[in-house]
Amino acid sequence: MHIDKELDTRGLNCPLPILKAKKALAEMLSGQLLRVVSTDSGSARDFQAFAKQTGNELVNQEIAGADFIHVLKRR
């Protein structure tokens, strides 16, 4: 999977990971992929809701140690 932009939001709590992702996606082209790494345990649920509300596709979510990794595809 080719990631076009990566965002490290470790240590930030809701709503900061979502706000930073929203800003990053606004600067990206349609179809590009954004990878967001977070340590906020609520981020999995938050990114699912964010994708539904904005029309961006949540391509993948995974947990790697203490990190929650989200991949979004720009609409």
Backbone as CSV, one residue per row, in Angstrom:
resi,resn,N_x,N_y,N_z,CA_x,CA_y,CA_z,C_x,C_y,C_z
1,MET,0.846,-1.171,0.000,0.000,0.000,0.000,0.899,1.244,0.000
2,HIS,0.693,2.109,-0.967,1.494,3.336,-1.064,0.855,4.451,-0.236
3,ILE,1.531,4.892,0.819,1.045,5.967,1.681,1.588,7.292,1.144
4,ASP,0.692,8.237,0.887,1.100,9.530,0.350,1.536,10.510,1.433
5,LYS,0.946,10.389,2.606,1.280,11.290,3.711,1.094,10.555,5.031
6,GLU,1.988,10.815,5.983,1.889,10.179,7.295,1.798,11.251,8.368
7,LEU,0.975,10.969,9.358,0.734,11.904,10.442,0.972,11.186,11.770
8,ASP,1.855,11.725,12.595,2.136,11.146,13.912,1.396,11.966,14.962
9,THR,0.344,11.391,15.527,-0.426,12.096,16.559,-0.287,11.403,17.912
10,ARG,0.813,10.689,18.093,1.048,10.005,19.377,1.067,11.030,20.508
11,GLY,0.408,10.672,21.617,0.372,11.549,22.784,-0.754,12.569,22.755
12,LEU,-1.445,12.681,21.620,-2.555,13.629,21.517,-3.878,12.903,21.743
13,ASN,-4.781,13.560,22.455,-6.086,12.968,22.716,-7.148,13.625,21.857
14,CYS,-8.282,12.955,21.759,-9.421,13.447,21.007,-9.740,14.881,21.441
15,PRO,-10.002,15.764,20.539,-10.233,15.576,19.103,-9.020,15.900,18.235
16,LEU,-7.846,16.088,18.833,-6.681,16.529,18.061,-6.270,15.601,16.916
17,PRO,-6.242,14.261,17.091,-5.887,13.416,15.939,-6.838,13.609,14.752
18,ILE,-8.123,13.740,15.040,-9.120,13.944,13.973,-8.913,15.305,13.308
19,LEU,-8.708,16.339,14.101,-8.525,17.684,13.548,-7.284,17.758,12.661
20,LYS,-6.199,17.129,13.111,-4.975,17.121,12.311,-5.163,16.308,11.024
21,ALA,-5.901,15.212,11.115,-6.184,14.401,9.924,-7.046,15.186,8.944
22,LYS,-8.030,15.892,9.451,-8.913,16.689,8.596,-8.107,17.740,7.829
23,LYS,-7.190,18.405,8.530,-6.348,19.425,7.899,-5.446,18.789,6.831
24,ALA,-4.839,17.646,7.156,-3.945,16.964,6.215,-4.708,16.514,4.973
25,LEU,-5.903,15.960,5.154,-6.700,15.490,4.019,-7.091,16.644,3.098
26,ALA,-7.329,17.818,3.670,-7.708,18.994,2.878,-6.590,19.413,1.929
27,GLU,-5.359,19.067,2.271,-4.195,19.430,1.455,-3.825,18.343,0.453
28,MET,-4.577,17.232,0.465,-4.249,16.091,-0.390,-5.185,16.019,-1.599
29,LEU,-4.768,15.247,-2.592,-5.572,15.037,-3.790,-6.501,13.838,-3.604
30,SER,-7.591,13.842,-4.338,-8.542,12.737,-4.293,-7.836,11.415,-4.598
31,GLY,-8.107,10.393,-3.782,-7.516,9.069,-3.986,-6.218,8.840,-3.235
32,GLN,-5.614,9.907,-2.706,-4.363,9.733,-1.963,-4.643,9.133,-0.583
33,LEU,-3.618,8.469,-0.026,-3.761,7.792,1.264,-3.020,8.538,2.370
34,LEU,-3.711,8.672,3.497,-3.152,9.287,4.700,-3.077,8.226,5.790
35,ARG,-1.900,8.082,6.380,-1.705,7.144,7.499,-1.565,7.967,8.767
36,VAL,-2.413,7.681,9.751,-2.392,8.400,11.026,-2.030,7.406,12.130
37,VAL,-0.997,7.739,12.913,-0.588,6.907,14.035,-0.973,7.644,15.310
38,SER,-1.720,6.969,16.167,-2.238,7.583,17.390,-2.036,6.652,18.582
39,THR,-1.995,7.222,19.775,-1.957,6.417,20.992,-3.273,6.543,21.760
40,ASP,-4.219,7.291,21.217,-5.536,7.493,21.845,-6.391,6.250,21.597
41,SER,-6.757,5.548,22.661,-7.519,4.301,22.513,-8.901,4.528,21.905
42,GLY,-9.431,5.729,22.001,-10.726,6.030,21.403,-10.641,6.390,19.936
43,SER,-9.425,6.445,19.400,-9.257,6.907,18.023,-9.857,5.944,16.994
44,ALA,-9.908,4.660,17.300,-10.488,3.698,16.346,-11.947,4.068,16.075
45,ARG,-12.695,4.270,17.117,-14.105,4.650,17.001,-14.237,6.038,16.359
46,ASP,-13.370,6.960,16.773,-13.410,8.329,16.251,-13.180,8.372,14.743
47,PHE,-12.198,7.616,14.254,-11.895,7.630,12.823,-12.976,6.935,11.999
48,GLN,-13.649,5.946,12.581,-14.772,5.307,11.884,-15.896,6.326,11.682
49,ALA,-16.211,7.072,12.728,-17.261,8.093,12.646,-16.846,9.222,11.702
50,PHE,-15.584,9.622,11.771,-15.067,10.694,10.916,-15.199,10.318,9.435
51,ALA,-14.849,9.082,9.103,-14.923,8.626,7.713,-16.368,8.666,7.210
52,LYS,-17.299,8.209,8.040,-18.718,8.222,7.646,-19.216,9.644,7.436
53,GLN,-18.833,10.548,8.320,-19.320,11.930,8.255,-18.735,12.705,7.085
54,THR,-17.497,12.408,6.700,-16.815,13.212,5.681,-16.815,12.586,4.295
55,GLY,-17.143,11.292,4.197,-17.122,10.630,2.902,-15.750,10.125,2.486
56,ASN,-14.743,10.321,3.349,-13.428,9.739,3.090,-13.495,8.265,3.481
57,GLU,-12.738,7.429,2.777,-12.788,5.988,3.026,-11.758,5.580,4.069
58,LEU,-12.216,4.834,5.079,-11.308,4.265,6.069,-10.838,2.928,5.508
59,VAL,-9.628,2.917,4.963,-9.105,1.755,4.249,-8.652,0.657,5.200
60,ASN,-8.031,1.051,6.316,-7.469,0.057,7.232,-7.327,0.640,8.627
61,GLN,-7.476,-0.222,9.618,-7.171,0.124,11.014,-6.458,-1.077,11.619
62,GLU,-5.414,-0.791,12.397,-4.717,-1.877,13.081,-4.090,-1.355,14.365
63,ILE,-3.747,-2.283,15.234,-3.071,-1.947,16.489,-1.683,-2.558,16.420
64,ALA,-0.669,-1.736,16.702,0.720,-2.201,16.725,1.323,-1.742,18.047
65,GLY,1.347,-2.640,19.024,1.831,-2.263,20.354,0.877,-1.259,20.972
66,ALA,1.393,-0.083,21.315,0.563,0.975,21.914,-0.016,1.907,20.857
67,ASP,0.299,1.646,19.589,-0.140,2.528,18.506,-1.403,2.020,17.820
68,PHE,-2.278,2.954,17.516,-3.470,2.682,16.723,-3.209,3.328,15.368
69,ILE,-3.239,2.519,14.300,-2.892,3.004,12.972,-4.141,3.024,12.093
70,HIS,-4.366,4.160,11.470,-5.544,4.374,10.634,-5.083,4.816,9.250
71,VAL,-5.659,4.240,8.212,-5.343,4.664,6.846,-6.636,5.151,6.208
72,LEU,-6.609,6.402,5.766,-7.758,7.036,5.142,-7.459,7.354,3.686
73,LYS,-8.461,7.170,2.846,-8.342,7.511,1.423,-9.153,8.780,1.173
74,ARG,-8.492,9.786,0.647,-9.133,11.084,0.392,-10.233,10.930,-0.651
75,ARG,-11.401,11.466,-0.362,-12.527,11.366,-1.306,-12.314,12.221,-2.532
